Amino acid sequence: MTRNVSLAHAKLAHVNLADGDLSCADLHGADLHHANLKGTNLTAADLRGADLRNDNLQGAVLRDARMADADLGDADLSGADLGATDLNHARLSGARLRGADLTDADLSGSDLRDAHLEETNLDAARSLAGARLQGATGLTPAQRSACRDRWAVLGPEVDDAQTSLTGDTI
């Protein structure tokens, strides 16, 4: 694929676009569920309202992408670059974000319930206001505190005994 392509509202479920270049592409409202976008360059792409459920986005570059209201439920974003990405009100429940870069990302109002956030710099996001993090795993106590200070919605605290048995849970 080449950059600057317009695929708004396209039906691209189950497509393999691994290691492609979709930078600056217009994919708003596109149906990309179960797609393989591993290592794909999506810098500054418009993915507002796109269906990216269960996608493989490992190592994808989504820097400066517009992803407000996108559905990334159960997607694998491990090692993805989400720096300065607009994820306002995006659905990331159950998503795997291990090692993802969220520096300056806007996660306000996003749904991160049951997300896997190990080795993620969530505390470096530009906004977490109203982000729902109930059941999310992998955050350190310092990151949980930073999220709370930045108006994220956290679940009940977990005691040390439960944490050691089930992993770090919010």
C-alpha positions as CSV (number, residue, x, y, z in Angstrom):
1,M,0.0,0.0,0.0
2,T,1.1,3.5,-0.6
3,R,0.8,6.6,1.6
4,N,-2.0,9.1,1.3
5,V,-4.5,6.5,0.1
6,S,-8.3,7.1,0.8
7,L,-10.0,4.0,2.1
8,A,-12.7,5.7,4.2
9,H,-15.5,3.2,5.2
10,A,-13.8,0.4,3.3
11,K,-14.5,-3.2,4.2
12,L,-11.0,-4.6,4.9
13,A,-11.7,-7.3,7.5
14,H,-9.1,-10.1,7.8
15,V,-6.8,-8.3,5.3
16,N,-3.0,-8.7,5.6
17,L,-1.2,-5.3,5.3
18,A,1.8,-6.2,7.5
19,D,4.8,-4.0,7.1
20,G,2.9,-1.7,4.7
21,D,3.0,2.1,4.5
22,L,-0.4,3.6,5.2
23,S,1.0,6.9,6.5
24,C,-1.5,9.8,6.1
25,A,-4.1,7.3,4.9
26,D,-7.8,8.1,5.3
27,L,-9.3,5.0,6.9
28,H,-12.0,6.7,9.0
29,G,-14.9,4.4,9.6
30,A,-13.1,1.5,7.9
31,D,-13.8,-2.1,8.9
32,L,-10.4,-3.6,9.6
33,H,-11.3,-6.2,12.3
34,H,-9.0,-9.2,12.5
35,A,-6.5,-7.5,10.1
36,N,-2.8,-8.1,10.2
37,L,-1.2,-4.6,10.5
38,K,2.0,-5.8,12.2
39,G,4.8,-3.3,11.6
40,T,2.6,-1.1,9.4
41,N,3.4,2.6,9.2
42,L,0.1,4.4,10.0
43,T,1.8,7.7,11.0
44,A,-0.8,10.5,10.8
45,A,-3.5,8.2,9.5
46,D,-7.1,9.0,10.0
47,L,-8.7,6.0,11.8
48,R,-11.5,7.8,13.6
49,G,-14.3,5.4,14.2
50,A,-12.5,2.5,12.6
51,D,-13.1,-1.1,13.6
52,L,-9.8,-2.6,14.6
53,R,-11.0,-5.3,16.9
54,N,-8.7,-8.2,17.3
55,D,-6.1,-6.7,14.9
56,N,-2.4,-7.5,15.0
57,L,-0.8,-4.1,15.4
58,Q,2.5,-5.3,17.0
59,G,5.2,-2.8,16.4
60,A,3.0,-0.6,14.2
61,V,3.8,3.1,14.0
62,L,0.6,5.1,14.8
63,R,2.4,8.3,15.8
64,D,0.1,11.4,15.4
65,A,-2.8,9.1,14.1
66,R,-6.4,10.3,14.7
67,M,-8.1,7.3,16.4
68,A,-10.9,9.0,18.3
69,D,-13.9,6.6,18.8
70,A,-11.9,3.7,17.1
71,D,-12.6,0.2,18.4
72,L,-9.4,-1.6,19.3
73,G,-11.0,-4.1,21.6
74,D,-8.7,-7.2,22.1
75,A,-6.2,-5.8,19.6
76,D,-2.5,-6.6,20.0
77,L,-0.6,-3.3,20.1
78,S,2.5,-4.7,21.8
79,G,5.5,-2.5,21.0
80,A,3.4,-0.1,19.0
81,D,4.3,3.6,18.7
82,L,1.2,5.6,19.8
83,G,3.0,8.8,20.5
84,A,0.8,11.9,20.2
85,T,-2.1,9.7,19.0
86,D,-5.6,10.9,19.5
87,L,-7.4,8.0,21.2
88,N,-10.1,10.1,22.7
89,H,-13.1,7.8,23.6
90,A,-11.4,4.9,21.8
91,R,-12.3,1.4,23.0
92,L,-9.1,-0.5,24.0
93,S,-10.8,-3.0,26.4
94,G,-8.8,-6.2,26.5
95,A,-6.1,-4.8,24.2
96,R,-2.5,-5.9,24.7
97,L,-0.3,-2.9,24.9
98,R,2.9,-4.4,26.4
99,G,5.8,-2.0,25.7
100,A,3.7,0.4,23.7
101,D,4.8,4.1,23.6
102,L,2.0,6.3,24.7
103,T,4.0,9.5,25.1
104,D,1.7,12.5,24.6
105,A,-1.3,10.3,23.5
106,D,-4.8,11.6,24.3
107,L,-6.6,8.8,26.1
108,S,-9.3,11.0,27.6
109,G,-12.6,9.1,27.9
110,S,-11.0,5.9,26.5
111,D,-12.0,2.4,27.6
112,L,-9.0,0.5,28.8
113,R,-10.8,-2.0,31.0
114,D,-9.0,-5.3,31.2
115,A,-6.2,-4.0,29.0
116,H,-2.7,-5.4,29.4
117,L,-0.4,-2.5,30.1
118,E,2.9,-4.2,31.2
119,E,6.0,-2.1,30.4
120,T,3.7,0.7,29.0
121,N,4.4,4.4,29.8
122,L,0.7,5.2,30.4
123,D,1.8,7.9,32.8
124,A,3.4,9.8,29.9
125,A,0.1,10.2,28.1
126,R,-1.1,13.8,27.5
127,S,-4.5,13.1,28.9
128,L,-6.1,10.3,31.0
129,A,-9.2,12.3,32.1
130,G,-12.1,9.9,32.3
131,A,-10.1,6.9,31.0
132,R,-11.6,3.7,32.4
133,L,-8.9,1.3,33.7
134,Q,-10.9,-1.2,35.8
135,G,-9.3,-4.6,35.5
136,A,-6.3,-3.4,33.6
137,T,-3.1,-5.3,34.4
138,G,0.6,-4.4,34.5
139,L,0.7,-1.0,36.0
140,T,3.1,-0.2,38.9
141,P,1.7,1.4,42.1
142,A,3.4,4.7,41.0
143,Q,1.6,4.5,37.6
144,R,-1.7,3.8,39.3
145,S,-1.2,6.8,41.5
146,A,-0.3,9.0,38.5
147,C,-3.4,7.8,36.6
148,R,-5.5,8.6,39.6
149,D,-4.0,12.1,39.9
150,R,-4.8,12.6,36.2
151,W,-8.5,11.8,36.6
152,A,-8.5,8.3,35.3
153,V,-11.2,6.0,36.6
154,L,-9.7,3.1,38.6
155,G,-11.2,0.1,40.1
156,P,-10.9,-1.0,43.7
157,E,-7.4,-1.2,45.1
158,V,-5.8,-4.7,45.2
159,D,-4.0,-5.9,48.3
160,D,-0.4,-7.3,48.1
161,A,-1.5,-10.9,48.6
162,Q,-3.9,-10.7,45.7
163,T,-1.4,-9.0,43.5
164,S,1.2,-11.6,44.0
165,L,-1.3,-14.3,43.0
166,T,-3.0,-12.7,40.1
167,G,-0.5,-10.1,38.7
168,D,-0.6,-6.3,39.1
169,T,-4.3,-5.4,38.7
170,I,-6.0,-2.1,39.0
